[in-house]
Amino acid sequence: MQHFHRTHLSSEEALDLADKFFPTLGLVPGPKSPRARTYSGALGTVTISARPEGGHYTFIEAVTDQTGESRLDRNVKRFFVRVHREADPAHRLAAAY
């Protein structure tokens, strides 16, 4: 599946967060490039890429080798929440009923 998120963080900051987040899930880092990371393990494989977009935004794309709503996909969404909190610590997420 493909997931994406736009943030005010730089691509380097977003990839640093990925380097801290995904190994805690038991995923092993693979090849690194300046704008992408790959992690793989028992949950599957995820590739995170971050690139500047539209001036002050960074476009983060996550591609997993899973279909449907897998545990890896849910953890990618958790990673995006962490990115959002890092970009805006004062923002409180609330359920919209």
Secondary structure as a PSIPRED ss2 file (coil, helix, strand):
# PSIPRED VFORMAT (PSIPRED V4.0)

   1 M C   1.000  0.000  0.000
   2 Q E   0.000  0.000  1.000
   3 H E   0.000  0.000  1.000
   4 F E   0.000  0.000  1.000
   5 H E   0.000  0.000  1.000
   6 R E   0.000  0.000  1.000
   7 T E   0.000  0.000  1.000
   8 H C   1.000  0.000  0.000
   9 L C   1.000  0.000  0.000
  10 S C   1.000  0.000  0.000
  11 S H   0.000  1.000  0.000
  12 E H   0.000  1.000  0.000
  13 E H   0.000  1.000  0.000
  14 A H   0.000  1.000  0.000
  15 L H   0.000  1.000  0.000
  16 D H   0.000  1.000  0.000
  17 L H   0.000  1.000  0.000
  18 A H   0.000  1.000  0.000
  19 D H   0.000  1.000  0.000
  20 K H   0.000  1.000  0.000
  21 F H   0.000  1.000  0.000
  22 F H   0.000  1.000  0.000
  23 P H   0.000  1.000  0.000
  24 T H   0.000  1.000  0.000
  25 L H   0.000  1.000  0.000
  26 G C   1.000  0.000  0.000
  27 L C   1.000  0.000  0.000
  28 V E   0.000  0.000  1.000
  29 P E   0.000  0.000  1.000
  30 G E   0.000  0.000  1.000
  31 P E   0.000  0.000  1.000
  32 K E   0.000  0.000  1.000
  33 S E   0.000  0.000  1.000
  34 P C   1.000  0.000  0.000
  35 R C   1.000  0.000  0.000
  36 A E   0.000  0.000  1.000
  37 R E   0.000  0.000  1.000
  38 T E   0.000  0.000  1.000
  39 Y E   0.000  0.000  1.000
  40 S E   0.000  0.000  1.000
  41 G E   0.000  0.000  1.000
  42 A C   1.000  0.000  0.000
  43 L C   1.000  0.000  0.000
  44 G E   0.000  0.000  1.000
  45 T E   0.000  0.000  1.000
  46 V E   0.000  0.000  1.000
  47 T E   0.000  0.000  1.000
  48 I E   0.000  0.000  1.000
  49 S E   0.000  0.000  1.000
  50 A E   0.000  0.000  1.000
  51 R E   0.000  0.000  1.000
  52 P E   0.000  0.000  1.000
  53 E E   0.000  0.000  1.000
  54 G C   1.000  0.000  0.000
  55 G C   1.000  0.000  0.000
  56 H C   1.000  0.000  0.000
  57 Y E   0.000  0.000  1.000
  58 T E   0.000  0.000  1.000
  59 F E   0.000  0.000  1.000
  60 I E   0.000  0.000  1.000
  61 E E   0.000  0.000  1.000
  62 A E   0.000  0.000  1.000
  63 V E   0.000  0.000  1.000
  64 T E   0.000  0.000  1.000
  65 D C   1.000  0.000  0.000
  66 Q C   1.000  0.000  0.000
  67 T C   1.000  0.000  0.000
  68 G C   1.000  0.000  0.000
  69 E C   1.000  0.000  0.000
  70 S C   1.000  0.000  0.000
  71 R H   0.000  1.000  0.000
  72 L H   0.000  1.000  0.000
  73 D H   0.000  1.000  0.000
  74 R H   0.000  1.000  0.000
  75 N H   0.000  1.000  0.000
  76 V H   0.000  1.000  0.000
  77 K H   0.000  1.000  0.000
  78 R H   0.000  1.000  0.000
  79 F H   0.000  1.000  0.000
  80 F H   0.000  1.000  0.000
  81 V H   0.000  1.000  0.000
  82 R H   0.000  1.000  0.000
  83 V H   0.000  1.000  0.000
  84 H H   0.000  1.000  0.000
  85 R H   0.000  1.000  0.000
  86 E H   0.000  1.000  0.000
  87 A H   0.000  1.000  0.000
  88 D C   1.000  0.000  0.000
  89 P C   1.000  0.000  0.000
  90 A C   1.000  0.000  0.000
  91 H C   1.000  0.000  0.000
  92 R C   1.000  0.000  0.000
  93 L C   1.000  0.000  0.000
  94 A C   1.000  0.000  0.000
  95 A C   1.000  0.000  0.000
  96 A C   1.000  0.000  0.000
  97 Y C   1.000  0.000  0.000
